[in-house]
Amino acid sequence: MKQQLTIPPELAGNRIDQALAKLVPEYSRSLIKTWLDNHKITINGEFWQPKAKVAGNETVVIDVEFKEQTTHEPEPIKLDIVY
């Protein structure tokens, strides 16, 4: 997934991880922090620490790959029940 966002001015003064958690609520703040630590998110073309404060109007690019999710489906099996 590659997504580009702009930090709105009303989020100025927030930490970058908090601001992004408000902009993309489908991802937890701890996951966003991990992406920041692993350089999966750039702000104005640079890597920032999660605790850095935003001023507003920064361009954010989130570039992460998700592993394919597998589902676990039940399957019928014959069981011999012994009492």
C-alpha positions as a Markdown table, in Angstrom:
| # | Residue | x | y | z |
|---|---|---|---|---|
| 1 | Met | 0.0 | 0.0 | 0.0 |
| 2 | Lys | 1.3 | 3.4 | -0.9 |
| 3 | Gln | -0.7 | 6.4 | 0.4 |
| 4 | Gln | 0.0 | 10.1 | 0.3 |
| 5 | Leu | -1.5 | 12.5 | 2.8 |
| 6 | Thr | -1.2 | 16.1 | 3.9 |
| 7 | Ile | -1.2 | 17.0 | 7.6 |
| 8 | Pro | -4.0 | 19.6 | 8.1 |
| 9 | Pro | -3.0 | 22.8 | 9.9 |
| 10 | Glu | -5.5 | 22.0 | 12.7 |
| 11 | Leu | -3.2 | 19.1 | 13.8 |
| 12 | Ala | -0.2 | 21.4 | 14.2 |
| 13 | Gly | 1.6 | 20.8 | 17.5 |
| 14 | Asn | 0.7 | 17.1 | 17.7 |
| 15 | Arg | 3.3 | 14.4 | 17.5 |
| 16 | Ile | 3.5 | 12.8 | 14.1 |
| 17 | Asp | 2.3 | 9.4 | 15.3 |
| 18 | Gln | -0.7 | 11.0 | 17.0 |
| 19 | Ala | -1.5 | 13.1 | 13.9 |
| 20 | Leu | -1.3 | 10.1 | 11.6 |
| 21 | Ala | -3.5 | 8.0 | 14.0 |
| 22 | Lys | -6.2 | 10.7 | 13.6 |
| 23 | Leu | -5.8 | 10.8 | 9.8 |
| 24 | Val | -5.8 | 7.0 | 9.2 |
| 25 | Pro | -7.8 | 5.6 | 12.1 |
| 26 | Glu | -7.9 | 2.1 | 10.5 |
| 27 | Tyr | -4.3 | 1.7 | 11.8 |
| 28 | Ser | -3.3 | 1.8 | 15.4 |
| 29 | Arg | -0.9 | 4.4 | 16.7 |
| 30 | Ser | 1.5 | 1.6 | 17.8 |
| 31 | Leu | 1.5 | 0.2 | 14.2 |
| 32 | Ile | 2.2 | 3.7 | 12.9 |
| 33 | Lys | 5.0 | 4.2 | 15.4 |
| 34 | Thr | 6.5 | 0.9 | 14.1 |
| 35 | Trp | 6.3 | 2.1 | 10.5 |
| 36 | Leu | 8.0 | 5.3 | 11.5 |
| 37 | Asp | 10.8 | 3.4 | 13.3 |
| 38 | Asn | 11.2 | 1.1 | 10.3 |
| 39 | His | 11.3 | 4.0 | 7.8 |
| 40 | Lys | 8.1 | 3.0 | 6.1 |
| 41 | Ile | 6.8 | 6.6 | 6.4 |
| 42 | Thr | 8.4 | 9.7 | 5.1 |
| 43 | Ile | 7.4 | 13.3 | 5.9 |
| 44 | Asn | 8.4 | 15.9 | 3.3 |
| 45 | Gly | 10.8 | 13.2 | 1.9 |
| 46 | Glu | 12.5 | 12.6 | 5.3 |
| 47 | Phe | 12.3 | 10.0 | 8.0 |
| 48 | Trp | 11.0 | 11.4 | 11.3 |
| 49 | Gln | 11.0 | 10.1 | 14.9 |
| 50 | Pro | 7.5 | 9.3 | 16.2 |
| 51 | Lys | 7.8 | 12.0 | 18.8 |
| 52 | Ala | 8.5 | 14.8 | 16.3 |
| 53 | Lys | 5.9 | 17.6 | 16.3 |
| 54 | Val | 4.1 | 18.6 | 13.1 |
| 55 | Ala | 3.5 | 22.2 | 12.0 |
| 56 | Gly | 0.8 | 21.4 | 9.5 |
| 57 | Asn | 0.8 | 21.0 | 5.7 |
| 58 | Glu | 3.5 | 18.3 | 5.7 |
| 59 | Thr | 3.4 | 15.8 | 3.0 |
| 60 | Val | 3.3 | 12.2 | 4.3 |
| 61 | Val | 3.9 | 9.1 | 2.3 |
| 62 | Ile | 3.1 | 5.7 | 3.8 |
| 63 | Asp | 4.7 | 2.9 | 1.9 |
| 64 | Val | 4.1 | -0.5 | 3.5 |
| 65 | Glu | 3.4 | -4.0 | 2.3 |
| 66 | Phe | 1.0 | -6.2 | 4.0 |
| 67 | Lys | 1.4 | -9.9 | 4.2 |
| 68 | Glu | -1.3 | -11.9 | 2.6 |
| 69 | Gln | -3.9 | -12.7 | 5.2 |
| 70 | Thr | -4.9 | -16.3 | 5.4 |
| 71 | Thr | -8.1 | -17.5 | 6.9 |
| 72 | His | -8.6 | -20.6 | 8.9 |
| 73 | Glu | -11.5 | -22.6 | 7.8 |
| 74 | Pro | -12.9 | -25.6 | 9.6 |
| 75 | Glu | -12.8 | -28.9 | 7.8 |
| 76 | Pro | -14.9 | -32.0 | 8.5 |
| 77 | Ile | -12.9 | -34.8 | 9.9 |
| 78 | Lys | -14.1 | -38.2 | 11.2 |
| 79 | Leu | -13.5 | -38.7 | 14.9 |
| 80 | Asp | -13.9 | -42.0 | 16.7 |
| 81 | Ile | -15.3 | -41.1 | 20.1 |
| 82 | Val | -14.2 | -43.5 | 22.8 |
| 83 | Tyr | -16.1 | -43.5 | 26.1 |
